């Protein structure tokens, strides 16, 4: 059996600010298998973006604090890596497409320079000229690097060293790099890529900028691509185009995807598996068809029931009673129990189960954080 690309085990993240400590993630665990798309869905403030940023260690620490857990990417626990080692994980290991491309692209550089940088770094890592994330037990071959001089070693803490002549030559925009950049622009269905290379981010539309972000992410040939609500800042027409593009790329690019969204319809279009988050907890996880057709957690059932798929003449839209709890004062036990129609005393006093095989579910991969998952099917 193939090993998972990513394993998140009991991950807990807090934000410590003047107003108190907010528990953004609590004991979150899941796996992503090679070549599959995992969709994470939940309300605003449920911890989706915190999860996305925690995996490649992009959270600002402080105020963020990873309280416990492990993030195993290709066998490496990224939480155990020193900060100076983290760039080895990013790009050629884990790439990310952010919510707002205009804030993610550098306004001072042309499109070619921004994509070419990612391509060159991957080329240098593949050639062994700069270290990257390697399989466990395989050391980096330092014999491929120029031996440092004593004067350089002593001066390094005080004077930043410039790239060697060989590296400067490797970073020049040669024909090979230009052709590869053009290939990635064509991959994301950009017309007239030769012209786009010379433009700045502000000269492109929102949909074009998002395509550029996807091209940069894919140019590192990552094992895992994280898409953090990549269509939330786009209008509905451009959203459809970007989603269609990503769906086509899934069959063309060999990578696993963590796709985060608050839109159940978008997740239904993109994902193979789905995880449902509530108040920083992963409350249900399983194959998309099983979770959508036969939910085994009361929150998932209520969330799907509230989807506006009826005509106005059918009456008012259904809604969830109550409100999302304050993350600095999450209820004891199951965080959903104040709003849950199945809640019993055990739900309020017990610390609550982690993900358990859903009773009544079709497969063992369908899991829910609920003691009474077998009764969820009887809810209206």
C-alpha positions in Angstrom: 0.0 0.0 0.0 1.3 3.5 -0.9 2.3 5.7 2.0 0.3 8.9 2.4 1.8 12.1 1.1 0.7 13.9 4.2 -0.3 12.8 7.7 -1.6 15.3 10.2 -1.8 13.9 13.7 -3.6 15.5 16.6 -2.7 19.0 15.4 -3.7 21.8 17.8 -3.0 25.5 17.1 -3.7 28.5 19.4 -3.6 32.3 18.9 -2.3 34.0 22.0 -3.4 37.7 21.8 -4.4 40.5 24.2 -8.0 39.4 24.2 -7.1 35.8 25.3 -6.1 32.5 23.9 -8.1 31.3 20.8 -8.1 27.6 20.0 -8.1 27.7 16.2 -7.4 24.0 15.8 -8.0 21.2 18.3 -6.7 17.6 17.8 -7.1 17.6 14.0 -6.0 14.3 12.3 -6.3 13.2 8.6 -4.2 11.7 5.8 -3.9 12.6 2.1 -3.1 9.7 -0.3 -1.0 10.2 -3.5 -3.0 11.5 -6.4 -6.2 12.3 -4.4 -7.9 15.6 -3.6 -9.0 16.2 -0.1 -11.6 19.0 0.4 -11.9 20.8 3.7 -15.2 22.6 4.2 -16.6 24.6 7.1 -18.0 28.0 8.1 -15.9 31.1 8.3 -13.8 30.9 11.4 -13.8 27.1 11.6 -10.0 26.9 11.3 -9.6 26.0 7.6 -7.0 28.7 6.7 -5.1 28.1 9.9 -4.8 24.5 8.9 -3.7 25.4 5.4 -1.0 27.7 6.7 0.2 25.4 9.5 1.1 22.5 7.1 4.0 24.4 5.3 4.7 26.4 8.6 3.5 29.7 7.3 1.8 30.8 10.5 3.2 33.9 12.2 4.7 32.5 15.5 3.7 34.4 17.7 0.8 35.1 17.9 0.2 31.6 16.6 1.4 28.7 18.7 1.4 25.1 17.6 0.4 23.5 20.9 0.7 19.8 19.9 0.7 17.3 17.1 2.7 16.2 14.1 2.7 17.1 10.4 4.4 14.3 8.5 5.2 15.2 4.9 6.9 12.3 3.0 8.0 10.9 6.4 9.4 14.2 7.7 7.8 15.9 10.7 7.8 19.6 9.6 7.2 20.7 13.2 10.6 19.3 14.1 12.5 21.2 11.3 14.4 24.4 12.2 13.1 27.6 10.5 16.1 27.8 8.2 15.2 24.3 6.9 11.6 25.2 6.0 12.3 26.6 2.6 13.5 23.1 1.6 9.9 21.9 2.2 8.2 24.7 0.3 7.9 25.0 -3.4 9.3 21.7 -4.6 7.6 19.8 -1.8 4.5 21.7 -0.7 3.1 24.6 -2.9 0.3 26.9 -2.0 -2.3 28.9 -3.9 -3.6 31.7 -1.7 -7.0 33.4 -1.5 -5.9 36.8 -2.9 -3.4 36.6 -5.8 -2.8 40.4 -6.0 -1.4 40.3 -2.4 0.7 37.2 -3.2 2.4 38.4 -6.3 5.2 40.9 -6.1 4.1 44.1 -7.8 7.7 45.1 -8.6 8.5 42.1 -10.8 7.2 41.0 -14.2 5.3 37.7 -14.5 8.3 36.0 -16.2 10.6 36.8 -13.3 8.2 35.4 -10.7 7.6 32.1 -12.4 11.2 31.7 -13.5 12.4 32.0 -9.9 10.4 29.0 -8.9 11.5 27.1 -12.0 15.2 27.8 -11.4 15.0 26.8 -7.7 13.6 23.5 -8.7 16.2 23.0 -11.4 19.0 23.7 -9.0 17.5 21.3 -6.5 17.2 18.6 -9.1 20.8 19.1 -10.1 21.9 18.9 -6.4 23.3 22.4 -6.4 21.1 23.5 -3.5 19.6 21.2 -0.8 16.0 20.3 -0.8 13.8 17.9 1.1 15.1 14.4 0.6 13.6 11.0 1.5 14.4 9.9 5.1 17.9 8.4 5.4 19.3 10.0 2.2 21.8 12.7 3.1 22.4 15.7 1.0 25.6 15.3 -1.1 27.7 18.3 -0.1 30.5 17.1 -2.5 28.5 18.8 -5.2 29.0 22.2 -3.6 32.1 24.4 -3.7 34.1 24.0 -0.5 33.9 27.1 1.7 37.0 29.1 2.5 37.9 29.9 6.1 37.6 33.7 5.5 34.0 33.2 4.1 33.0 31.1 7.1 34.3 33.7 9.6 32.7 36.6 7.7 29.3 35.1 7.0 27.7 36.1 10.3 28.6 39.7 9.5 28.7 40.1 5.8 26.0 38.4 3.6 27.6 36.2 1.0 26.9 36.6 -2.7 26.0 33.7 -4.9 29.0 32.0 -6.5 29.9 32.6 -10.1 28.5 29.2 -11.0 25.1 29.9 -9.3 24.9 33.4 -10.9 25.4 31.7 -14.3 22.7 29.1 -13.4 20.2 31.9 -12.5 20.5 33.7 -15.9 17.4 33.6 -18.0 18.4 31.1 -20.6 16.3 29.6 -23.4 15.5 26.5 -21.4 14.0 28.4 -18.5 12.0 30.7 -20.8 10.5 27.7 -22.7 9.6 26.0 -19.4 7.9 29.1 -18.1 5.9 29.3 -21.3 4.9 25.6 -20.9 3.4 26.4 -17.5 1.5 29.4 -18.8 0.1 27.2 -21.5 -0.7 24.5 -18.9 -3.0 27.0 -17.0 -4.7 27.9 -20.4 -3.3 31.4 -20.8 -3.7 32.8 -24.3 -0.8 34.7 -25.8 1.7 33.7 -23.0 4.6 35.6 -24.8 2.8 38.9 -24.0 1.8 37.9 -20.5 5.5 37.3 -19.6 6.3 41.0 -20.0 3.4 42.3 -17.9 3.2 43.2 -14.2 0.5 41.7 -11.8 -1.6 44.9 -11.7 -2.0 44.8 -15.5 -3.8 41.4 -15.3 -7.4 40.6 -14.3 -8.2 38.7 -11.2 -8.7 35.4 -13.0 -5.4 35.8 -14.9 -3.6 36.6 -11.6 -5.0 33.4 -10.1 -3.9 31.4 -13.1 -0.4 32.9 -12.6 -0.4 31.8 -9.0 -1.4 28.3 -10.0 1.4 28.2 -12.6 4.0 29.3 -10.0 2.7 26.6 -7.6 2.9 23.9 -10.2 6.3 24.9 -11.6 7.9 23.5 -8.5 6.4 20.1 -9.3 5.2 19.7 -5.7 4.1 16.5 -4.1 1.3 18.4 -2.4 -0.6 21.5 -3.6 -2.7 23.5 -1.1 -5.4 25.7 -2.5 -6.8 28.0 0.2 -10.1 29.2 -1.2 -8.6 30.1 -4.5 -11.8 31.4 -6.0 -13.2 33.4 -3.0 -12.1 36.8 -4.4 -13.3 36.2 -7.9 -16.7 36.9 -9.5 -18.9 33.9 -10.3 -18.0 33.7 -14.0 -14.2 33.7 -13.3 -14.8 31.3 -10.4 -16.2 28.8 -12.9 -13.3 29.2 -15.2 -10.7 28.7 -12.5 -12.5 25.6 -11.1 -12.8 24.1 -14.5 -9.0 24.7 -15.0 -8.1 23.1 -11.7 -10.3 20.1 -12.5 -8.6 19.6 -15.8 -5.2 20.0 -14.2 -6.0 17.2 -11.7 -5.8 14.7 -14.5 -2.7 16.2 -16.1 -0.5 17.0 -13.1 0.7 14.2 -10.8 0.2 15.8 -7.4 -2.1 15.5 -4.3 -4.3 18.5 -3.5 -5.7 19.9 -0.3 -8.6 22.1 -1.4 -10.1 24.4 1.1 -13.5 26.2 0.7 -16.6 27.2 2.5 -18.7 26.3 -0.5 -20.2 22.8 -0.5 -20.8 22.9 -4.2 -17.2 23.7 -5.0 -16.0 20.8 -2.8 -18.4 18.5 -4.5 -16.9 19.5 -7.9 -13.3 19.1 -6.8 -12.7 16.5 -4.1 -12.3 12.8 -3.7 -12.5 12.9 0.1 -13.9 15.6 2.3 -13.4 16.7 5.9 -15.9 18.9 7.7 -14.6 21.4 10.3 -16.5 23.1 13.1 -15.0 25.4 15.7 -11.4 24.2 15.1 -12.4 20.5 15.2 -12.6 18.0 12.3 -16.0 16.5 13.0 -16.4 14.2 9.9 -14.1 12.7 7.3 -14.6 10.3 4.5 -15.2 9.7 0.7 -17.1 12.6 -0.8 -20.1 10.5 -1.9 -20.6 8.9 1.5 -20.3 12.1 3.4 -22.7 14.1 1.1 -25.3 11.3 0.6 -25.2 9.8 4.1 -23.7 12.2 6.7 -23.0 10.8 10.1 -22.4 13.9 12.2 -25.3 16.2 13.1 -23.4 19.3 12.0 -22.7 17.9 8.5 -26.4 16.9 8.2 -27.5 20.4 9.2 -25.0 22.0 6.9 -26.1 20.0 3.9 -29.8 20.6 4.8 -29.2 24.4 4.7 -27.9 24.5 1.1 -30.3 26.7 -0.9 -31.4 24.2 -3.5 -35.1 24.9 -3.6 -37.5 27.4 -5.0 -38.7 30.4 -3.0 -42.3 28.9 -3.1 -41.1 26.0 -1.0 -40.8 28.2 2.1 -38.0 29.7 4.1 -34.5 28.2 3.9 -33.6 26.0 6.7 -30.9 27.2 9.1 -28.8 25.9 12.0 -30.1 27.1 15.4 -27.7 28.9 17.7 -24.3 30.4 16.7 -20.7 29.3 16.4 -19.0 29.3 19.8 -16.3 31.8 20.7 -12.9 30.1 20.1 -11.6 31.4 23.3 -14.5 29.7 25.2 -15.2 26.5 23.3 -17.8 24.4 25.2 -16.5 21.4 27.0 -17.0 18.0 25.3 -18.3 18.1 21.8 -18.2 21.8 20.6 -21.4 21.3 18.7 -23.5 20.0 21.6 -25.2 23.3 22.4 -26.8 23.3 18.9 -27.2 19.5 18.5 -30.6 17.8 18.5 -28.9 14.5 19.6 -26.9 15.9 22.5 -26.9 13.9 25.8 -25.1 14.5 29.1 -22.1 12.5 27.9 -21.6 15.0 25.1 -21.2 17.9 27.5 -19.0 16.3 30.2 -16.8 13.8 28.3 -13.8 15.3 26.4 -15.4 13.9 23.4 -14.2 11.3 20.9 -11.7 11.8 18.2 -12.8 10.6 14.7 -14.4 7.2 15.1 -15.7 4.9 12.4 -19.2 6.1 11.6 -21.9 3.7 12.7 -24.1 3.0 9.7 -21.4 4.2 7.3 -20.6 2.3 4.2 -16.9 1.9 4.7 -14.3 2.1 7.5 -12.9 5.3 5.9 -16.1 7.2 6.8 -15.5 8.6 10.3 -17.3 11.0 12.5 -16.6 12.6 15.9 -20.0 11.7 17.4 -21.1 9.0 19.8 -24.5 8.8 18.2 -23.6 8.7 14.5 -26.0 5.8 13.9 -28.9 8.1 14.8 -28.0 11.0 12.4 -29.7 9.3 9.5 -33.1 9.7 11.3 -32.8 13.5 11.7 -35.0 15.6 9.4 
